[in-house]
């Protein structure tokens, strides 16, 4: 291979690496802002799992825009760490913080599937909303095992089911909202591109 060919490949790799880095930095920034919102945001809603909308929706929307394969995981980690540093509690504090990252992984897997299979927009909404539901139910695990966040005994299955249902509903809402906003931004970006770049 010629020297020119090697330089061309290296230039493309450098641009790709910069694009990846910028994408992940953007996801981390969204996660930090979401974490601040979770820590300091106050709403009249006093239902279990409702604050997932504060971090999951913006993280998912940003993941769809940046198209970074682990973007939602990075955003979820940044949101969890920021919330904890700000004195808030997300998914049960330090002990259960990995649950938030795992929820981000679920979003990444679902987003990747939607992108790879070129799923129609209305089906993508349902898939990503379902991923949001699963993600928030993962975070719900802390309610069962974290004594500081538990308002019921493990033996009280009625309260457990109510809490789980609340997490599922807000997780679905967060996923649906994030997918809707992110999908709209992606389509808007495609419309603004010159015909030769589409």
C-alpha positions as CSV (number, residue, x, y, z in Angstrom):
1,X,0.0,0.0,0.0
2,X,1.2,3.5,-0.9
3,X,2.2,6.1,1.6
4,X,-0.7,8.2,0.4
5,X,-3.1,5.3,1.1
6,X,-1.8,4.9,4.7
7,X,-2.1,8.6,5.4
8,X,-5.7,8.5,4.1
9,X,-6.6,5.6,6.3
10,X,-4.9,7.3,9.3
11,X,-6.8,10.5,8.6
12,X,-10.1,8.7,8.5
13,X,-9.3,6.9,11.7
14,X,-8.5,10.2,13.4
15,X,-11.7,11.8,12.3
16,X,-13.7,8.7,13.4
17,X,-11.9,8.7,16.8
18,X,-12.7,12.4,17.3
19,X,-16.3,11.9,16.3
20,X,-16.6,9.0,18.9
21,X,-14.9,11.1,21.6
22,X,-17.2,14.1,20.9
23,X,-20.2,11.8,21.0
24,X,-19.3,10.3,24.3
25,X,-18.4,13.6,25.8
26,X,-21.8,14.9,24.8
27,X,-23.5,11.9,26.4
28,X,-21.5,12.5,29.6
29,X,-22.5,16.2,29.6
30,X,-26.2,15.3,29.2
31,X,-25.8,12.8,32.0
32,X,-24.3,15.4,34.3
33,X,-27.1,17.8,33.6
34,X,-29.7,15.1,34.1
35,X,-28.1,14.1,37.4
36,X,-28.3,17.7,38.7
37,X,-32.0,17.7,37.7
38,X,-32.6,14.5,39.6
39,X,-30.8,15.8,42.7
40,X,-32.4,19.2,42.9
41,X,-35.6,18.9,40.9
42,X,-38.9,18.9,42.8
43,X,-42.3,17.9,41.6
44,X,-45.7,17.6,43.1
45,X,-45.7,13.9,42.0
46,X,-44.9,11.7,44.9
47,X,-44.9,8.3,43.2
48,X,-42.2,5.7,43.1
49,X,-39.8,5.9,40.1
50,X,-41.1,9.2,38.7
51,X,-37.7,10.8,38.6
52,X,-36.5,8.4,35.9
53,X,-38.1,10.8,33.4
54,X,-35.5,13.4,34.5
55,X,-32.5,11.3,33.5
56,X,-33.7,8.5,31.2
57,X,-35.6,10.6,28.6
58,X,-32.7,13.1,27.9
59,X,-30.1,10.3,27.9
60,X,-32.1,8.2,25.5
61,X,-32.8,11.1,23.2
62,X,-29.1,12.0,23.2
63,X,-28.1,8.4,22.5
64,X,-30.3,8.3,19.4
65,X,-28.8,11.6,18.1
66,X,-25.1,10.8,18.8
67,X,-25.5,7.1,17.7
68,X,-22.7,6.1,20.1
69,X,-23.0,2.3,20.8
70,X,-22.5,2.7,24.6
71,X,-23.8,6.3,24.8
72,X,-26.8,5.6,27.1
73,X,-24.5,3.6,29.5
74,X,-22.1,6.5,29.7
75,X,-25.0,9.0,30.2
76,X,-26.5,6.8,32.9
77,X,-23.2,6.5,34.7
78,X,-22.6,10.3,34.6
79,X,-26.2,10.9,35.8
80,X,-25.8,8.5,38.7
81,X,-22.4,9.8,39.8
82,X,-23.6,13.5,39.5
83,X,-26.7,12.8,41.6
84,X,-24.7,11.1,44.3
85,X,-22.1,13.9,44.4
86,X,-24.9,16.4,44.7
87,X,-26.3,14.6,47.7
88,X,-29.2,12.9,46.0
89,X,-30.0,9.2,45.8
90,X,-30.6,7.4,42.6
91,X,-31.2,3.6,42.5
92,X,-30.3,3.3,46.2
93,X,-27.0,5.2,46.4
94,X,-23.5,3.9,45.8
95,X,-24.3,0.2,46.5
96,X,-27.0,0.0,43.9
97,X,-25.6,2.6,41.4
98,X,-24.7,-0.2,38.9
99,X,-28.4,-0.8,38.4
100,X,-28.6,2.7,36.7
101,X,-25.7,1.7,34.4
102,X,-27.4,-1.6,33.7
103,X,-30.6,0.3,32.7
104,X,-28.4,2.4,30.4
105,X,-27.1,-0.8,28.8
106,X,-30.7,-2.0,28.2
107,X,-31.3,1.3,26.4
108,X,-28.1,0.9,24.3
109,X,-29.1,-2.6,23.2
110,X,-32.6,-1.5,22.3
111,X,-31.4,1.6,20.4
112,X,-28.8,-0.5,18.5
113,X,-31.4,-3.0,17.5
114,X,-33.7,-0.2,16.2
115,X,-30.9,1.4,14.3
116,X,-29.5,-1.8,12.8
117,X,-32.9,-3.2,11.7
118,X,-34.1,0.2,10.5
119,X,-37.4,-0.3,12.5
120,X,-40.3,2.0,11.5
121,X,-40.6,5.0,13.8
122,X,-43.9,3.8,15.5
123,X,-42.4,0.4,16.2
124,X,-39.2,2.1,17.5
125,X,-41.2,4.1,19.9
126,X,-42.7,0.9,21.4
127,X,-39.4,-0.9,21.5
128,X,-37.6,2.0,23.2
129,X,-40.5,2.6,25.6
130,X,-40.4,-1.1,26.5
131,X,-36.7,-0.8,27.1
132,X,-37.4,2.2,29.4
133,X,-39.9,0.1,31.3
134,X,-37.3,-2.7,31.8
135,X,-34.6,-0.2,32.8
136,X,-36.7,1.4,35.5
137,X,-37.8,-2.0,36.8
138,X,-34.1,-2.9,37.1
139,X,-33.7,0.2,39.2
140,X,-36.8,-0.9,41.2
141,X,-34.7,-3.8,42.6
142,X,-33.2,-1.3,45.1
143,X,-36.6,-0.8,46.7
144,X,-36.7,-4.4,47.7
145,X,-33.2,-4.7,49.1
146,X,-32.3,-1.1,50.2
147,X,-33.6,-0.6,53.8
148,X,-33.3,3.2,53.4
149,X,-35.5,3.4,50.4
150,X,-38.1,0.7,51.4
151,X,-41.6,1.7,52.5
152,X,-42.8,-1.9,52.7
153,X,-41.7,-5.3,53.9
154,X,-40.6,-7.9,51.5
155,X,-43.6,-10.0,52.6
156,X,-46.1,-7.3,51.6
157,X,-46.6,-8.3,48.0
158,X,-49.4,-5.8,47.4
159,X,-47.2,-2.8,48.1
160,X,-44.4,-4.4,46.1
161,X,-46.6,-4.8,43.1
162,X,-47.9,-1.2,43.4
163,X,-44.3,0.1,43.5
164,X,-43.3,-2.1,40.6
165,X,-46.3,-0.9,38.5
166,X,-45.4,2.7,39.2
167,X,-41.8,2.2,38.1
168,X,-43.0,0.4,35.0
169,X,-45.3,3.2,34.0
170,X,-42.8,6.0,34.5
171,X,-40.1,3.9,32.8
172,X,-42.4,3.5,29.8
173,X,-43.1,7.3,29.8
174,X,-39.4,8.1,29.9
175,X,-38.6,5.7,27.1
176,X,-41.4,6.9,25.0
177,X,-40.5,10.6,25.5
178,X,-36.8,10.0,24.9
179,X,-37.5,8.0,21.8
180,X,-39.9,10.6,20.5
181,X,-37.7,13.6,21.0
182,X,-34.5,11.8,19.9
183,X,-36.2,10.4,16.7
184,X,-37.6,13.8,15.9
185,X,-34.1,15.4,16.2
186,X,-32.6,12.7,14.0
187,X,-35.1,13.2,11.3
188,X,-34.7,17.0,11.5
189,X,-31.0,16.6,11.2
190,X,-31.4,14.4,8.0
191,X,-33.6,17.0,6.4
192,X,-31.0,19.7,7.0
193,X,-28.2,17.7,5.3
194,X,-27.3,18.5,1.7
195,X,-28.7,15.9,-0.8
196,X,-25.2,14.5,-1.4
197,X,-24.7,13.6,2.3
198,X,-27.9,11.8,2.9
